[in-house]
Amino acid sequence: MLQRGDAVISLAGRDGQKLLAVVSVNGQDVILCNGKDRPLHRPKKKNPKHIRPVGAVLDETQMRSDRALRKALAAVKANLNERECC
C-alpha cells in the first residue's frame, strides 16, 4: 500500500519514466509531485496502476519544499542507478 513519502516511477503518461514522490493517497488516486514539473502547489493525480514503487521513502523534512524534494529525489535516483549499474 502506498503512503506519503514513497518514491515511485511513473509508468504511463506524459511523465512516463519520471521519479515522483507520493504526497497523499486520495481514495482510488495517488497524488504525486517531483518539485520541478509538478511542484507541491500543483500535484499530479494518477491511477496506482500507472506507477511503480522503487523502495525508497522520503521523510517530512525532505518534502517541506520543492527544492528539498528535488534534492531528495535526485539522491534516490543516484542510488537506483548505482544499484542497477553492477
N, C-alpha and C positions, 0 to 999 in steps of 0.2 A: 504494500500500500504506500502510495506516495504521500509525503508530508512536506511542510515548509522547510526550505533549505536544501532539498535534494537537488543534485546536479543531474541534468538529463540531456540527451541528444535528441533533437527533432528529427524524425524520420521522413516526414512528408510536408509538403507545402513550400512556400517561398523561402522559409527559414530552414529548409532541409539541411541536415548535417551540421547545424549550429549547436553550440553548447549553451544551455539556458539553465536558470535556477527556478525552482518552484517557489512562488510567492504564497500561493494558497491553493486549496482544493475546494472547489465550489460544486457540490453535487456530482454531476456527471463530467464536469470540465476541470481542467487544471489551468491555473493562471501562472504564466511564465514571464521572466524578464532576463535580460542579459546586460543591462546598463548602457548599451550603445544603441543598437537598432530598436530595442524595446526597453526603454528606461522604466524605472519604478513607477513613475506617474502615468505611464501608458503601457500597461502589461498586455500580453497576448493570451487569449483564451484558446486552448487546444484540447482535443479529444485525447484521453490517455492512451488510446491505441496507436497514436501517431508519435509517441515519444518512447525513449528507452533510458532507464536509469543507468548511470555509469558507476555507481557505488560510492560516490563522494557526497558528503553532507556539509553544507556551509552553516556557520553559526550566525547568530543575530548581528554580531558586530560586522561581519562580512557582508551583510545585507542592509546596512544602515544607509548607504548612499550608492549612487550609480558608480562612482569612482571605486569604492571599496568592492562592489560587486564585480566590476570588470577585472580588478586585480585578483580577486579570489578565483574567478572562472579561468583566468589565464594560468594560474598556478595548477588548477585541476587539469587543464588541457596539457600543460607541460608534463604533468605526472602521467597522464594517459599515454602521451607519445613516448615517454620513457619506458613504460611497461610494454607497449606494443613493439618497441624497437628490437628487442633481443629475444 
